[in-house]
C-alpha cells in the first residue's frame, strides 16, 4: 500500500495545484462589452445593384437586389452592425489568456455570392490564413490594400469552392484594410489584421463583447468604414472577474450625419 500512496499523493497534489493555478489565472482577466447605436433617423438606401439592372455580369449580379452593406442599421434598436472594436494598446504575449494564445481556426473563409462579399467585415490574426472562395458562376478578383503588409490581387474563378489560399499576414495593421473586386466596383469589404485575440465586430444589434482581457487599463478603438473613428482612444479599466462597459450605460452613440450619406445613395421616397 505504501508504494502506491506516494504516487497518488503526488497526482492529487499536482491536480490541486493545476486547479489552483487555473483559478488564479481566471482571476486575472475581465470582460469589455457594449453596444454601438445610431443617433438619428437612418434614411432608406438604394441597393448597390438593383434587380434586373444593366450591371456588369448582370446574369449573376442583377438576379436580385445587392443591398448596401456599408451601412447596416437595425431598424428596431438602431444598433450598427460591422463596427470594429479592438485593443489599440499593446498587450504582451505573456498576458494573453492561455485559451486565446492561438486561434481556434487556422483558416478563415472569405466568400462571395451574387456579387457581394461575405462576410463584409472580417478579423484575421497573424496565425490565420484567409481562403477566398466564390459561389458565383463568374470570375471575381480579390484586391487587398494593406499598409504594413504586401497587397494581394488575384482572380477567383467561377464556382471555386476549394478557394485560393492567401499568404499569411506578417504585421498587424493599425486600422482595418479595404478589400475590393476591381471587376465589380461595388464589391468592398474590410479586414482587421491583428496579432492578438482582443478584437471583435458588432453584431446585428450593434452589440459586442471581448472576453478574457488581462486586468489593467487598456485603450480601445471603435471604428466604422463610413464614419472612421467613433472612438479613437477609449481607455477602459478591466478588473478581474468583472465586465466593463463602453459609453453611458454600455451604449456608444454617434450621429447619422457622420455616415456622410450622398444624395444618390438615398432611395426615392
HELIX and SHEET records of a PDB file:
HELIX    1   1 UNK A    2  UNK A   27  1                                  26    
HELIX    2   2 UNK A   58  UNK A   61  1                                   4    
HELIX    3   3 UNK A   93  UNK A   95  5                                   3    
HELIX    4   4 UNK A   98  UNK A  100  5                                   3    
HELIX    5   5 UNK A  256  UNK A  259  5                                   4    
HELIX    6   6 UNK A  263  UNK A  265  5                                   3    
SHEET    1   A 3 UNK A 207  UNK A 214  0                                        
SHEET    2   A 3 UNK A  29  UNK A  39 -1                                        
SHEET    3   A 3 UNK A 243  UNK A 245  1                                        
SHEET    1   B 3 UNK A 207  UNK A 214  0                                        
SHEET    2   B 3 UNK A  29  UNK A  39 -1                                        
SHEET    3   B 3 UNK A 251  UNK A 255  1                                        
SHEET    1   C 4 UNK A 199  UNK A 201  0                                        
SHEET    2   C 4 UNK A  84  UNK A  87 -1                                        
SHEET    3   C 4 UNK A 216  UNK A 224 -1                                        
SHEET    4   C 4 UNK A 228  UNK A 238 -1                                        
SHEET    1   D 4 UNK A 117  UNK A 118  0                                        
SHEET    2   D 4 UNK A 107  UNK A 112 -1                                        
SHEET    3   D 4 UNK A 129  UNK A 132  1                                        
SHEET    4   D 4 UNK A 164  UNK A 165 -1                                        
SHEET    1   E 5 UNK A 121  UNK A 125  0                                        
SHEET    2   E 5 UNK A 188  UNK A 194  1                                        
SHEET    3   E 5 UNK A 177  UNK A 180 -1                                        
SHEET    4   E 5 UNK A 140  UNK A 145 -1                                        
SHEET    5   E 5 UNK A 153  UNK A 156 -1                                        
END                                                                             
